[in-house]
Amino acid sequence: MLIPLGMDDLKVALRDTGFIIKYSAASFLVPIITVLLFFEPLKNMAFYALAGIIAFVGGFALTKIFYTETKTDFKHTFLTASLVWLLYPAIAAIPFTLILGIPFIDAFFESVSAITTTGLTVLQPVINSAPASLLFWRSFISWIGGIGIVVMALTGILRNYSKTTKWISAEGNQEHIKPNIKNTVKEIWGIYIGLTLLGIGLLFAAGMNLFSAVNYSMSALSTTGMDLSLTGLTAGHNPAIDWVLILLMFFGAISFSIHYAVLKKRRTDVLFKNAEVKALVFIAVLGALLVAPKFLHFYGSNFIGLKAAFFHMVSSLTGGGFSLASESQVFLWDDFIKLVFLAAMFIGGSAGSTAGGIKLSRFLIFGKSVIWRIKSAILPENSFFSRRFEEQEIGKETVKQVQQFILLYAVFIFVGTLVVTAYGYDIGNALLEVTSAQSNVGIGNGISQAGMPLGIEIMLIFNMWIGRLEIIPVLTSLGLLLSLRGKR
């Protein structure tokens, strides 16, 4: 049933979108500083400044044109979140197209990929000649995307506890660390920055130069996985760097409520008790063991093969998206490897983390629901047994919602795969690319590239967008728009 939406409701959503876009203009100051640090041409600075001005003026205009005293309600947040995750990437794409001279659709693809923390790229032909400021800008917006554009703009749009709570719920992050939401956001940012700095230090100590360490730390913690060059991690071999990236990808895929409990409350026992953390480690190890024989055959070395198997499994499960293999090598992986990694991408990381996928909590509840169903079938009719997950009773409505979400998630992957195969790609590689896009993983096999068919590019942008917003806000927004009617 569609939720009725009046014109004033639409004004609320557009007004709030304006606030976020207006305050997001501050993010364009960061690459301007990078231009100065690397002595780049001043025209690059002008391009970032232009994008920032467009964000500020455009956002300001939306807040004035659609000003209303109506308070934000839950239904408004769905539409606003969906709009922000389209408008901000569009503005963030401006420097890509102006500096590199690439078509805007390619720039938009790159921007959406970064902000949704996916990591697929179309910059293969030009990435080695891209200026440092643009490479940093791509890493920076992916780092922002890891926490959420909404959090970045808190001081502009969120004025009270209830309103902020609805914003965070719309983005799928429903765990609250502290009663006061502004303090919660401060704690999240503090943890996020702290882990990023830790990653920079570890990568630098492992042998990366400082600029690369900063970019790779941001990309790993946000589970984006974007490289700084065409060869990326395949150029040279440094096991220490690989293990640091594995650690950072795990950090990114763990709920920030767990990070808070461990780092702020000193409750290390939570790591060993949390069902999602245990499942994350178990699935990563199991998947690595399943594909290990294949990787041992490829690499011809026990240690390198085992490490590569574990690295790619962690990268797939957490949505980290880094790869030790080139896109042409990924394309040639056999179907067994692809199926194992596809399953990992589909599942994803913890709820309340930067990872994508359906999330481990939904996967575990779905698995338990199957067991509960079997018990109901074999036990006497009036038998009672507990249906609990993480010490909480799980009702039939929750199970139903989880099952519906997983079904919808699979449907959109099917639609994306259908589109890609229509252009002549085999189903295995098409399914891998679409799942990688929608689960915000970014392990590519060469389908995503400059000059790809427009239909595939648009479809993958849609998959990345809807995957990041976890489907329901997008569908609800479409329903609200379809039900739009003026109030008399």
C-alpha positions, 0 to 999 in steps of 0.5 A: 500500500502506497503512503500518501504524500502531499505537496507539503511533504515533498517540500519537506524532503526537498528542503532537507535535501537542500540543507545537506547539499548546502553543508556538503559544500565544505567537503570541496575545501579538502581537495583544494588543500591537496592542490596546494600541497602538491603544487598542481595547476590552479585551474584544478583548484578552480574546478573543485571550488566551482563544484563547491559553489554549485553545492552551496548555491544549489542547496541554499536555493532548495532550502529557500524555494521549498521552505516550510515549517512542517517538521520532518517525519519518517516518510520524508527521510526515505525520499530525502536520503534517496535524493541526497545519494544522487545529487551529491555524487552528481556534484562530486563528479564535476571535478572528474569530468573537468580535470580528466576530460571524461564524459559526465556519465563516466564521472558520475559512475566513478563518483557514485562508486566511491560514495557508495563505497563500491570501488568499481572504476572506469578510470583505467585509461587515465588513472595513471595520469590523474593528479594527486588531488583527484585521487585523494578526492575519490578516496575522500568521498568514499571515506565520507560515504563509509559513515554517510553523507547525512552524518557529514551534514549533521549541523545543518539538517538535524536539529533534535533527537527525534529528527536525527533518529529518523535520518539514521534509521533511513540509512539502515543504521539503527543502533544507538551508542548514546542517548543523545544522537549528537554525542553518538555521531561525535563518538562514531566520527572519533572512532572512524578517524582514530581507526583511519589514523591507525591504518595510515600508521600501519600501512606506512610502517609496512612500506607504503609512502605516506600519500598511498597510506592515507588513501588506502587506509580511507579506502579500506576502512570505508570498505571501498577498495579503490586503487591509486594506479592501474596496477594497484596492489598487483604491482610488486608484492608486500605481504605486510601491506596485504595483512594490514588491509585485511585488518582494516577491511575487518574493522570496516565490516564490524558494527560501530557499536562493537567498536564503541564497546571495545574502544570506549567501554573496554569491553573486549568480551563483546567481540567474542560474544557478538553473533555477527562478528563470529559469523564474519570470521567463520565465513571468511575462514570457511570461504578461504578454505574452500577456494584455497586449492584453486588458489594454490594451483594458480600461485604455485606456493602454499603461503602465497596461495593461502594468503591470496585465498583469504585476502580475496574472501575477506575482500568479498565478504566485507565489501573491501573490494581490493584485489591482488589479481588483475581484472583480466585474471578475475575474468578467468577465475573458474565458476567455483571461485566466483560462486564462493565469492558471490555468496560472500558478497551477497551476505556482506558485513555487520549491520551498522558497519561500512560494509554492503550486502544483505548484512550478516544479521539478516543472513543469520535470522534467515538461517534461524528462520529455516531451522524454526520452520523445520522445528515447527513441522516436526514438533507436536502442534502445541510445542513451544520453543524460543525464537531468539537472536542476540538475546532478543525475541524474533517475531514472525513479522521480523522474519517476514521482513527479512525474507522479503528484503532478501528476495527483493535484493536477489530480484534486483541482482537478477534484473542487473544480470539480465541487462548485462547478459543482454550485451553479450557477456556470459552469465557468470561474469555478469552475475559477479559484476552486478553482485559486486556493484549492488553489494558495494564490493567493487571486485571487477572483472573488466565489464565496468570500464570506460566506453562500456555500453550506456545501458550497462553503465546506468544499470550498474549505477542503479545497482550501486545506489539501491544497494547502498540505500538497502532498497527499501528507502528507494522503493518507498520513495518511488511509492511516495512519488507515485502517490503524490497528490496536492493537498487542498 
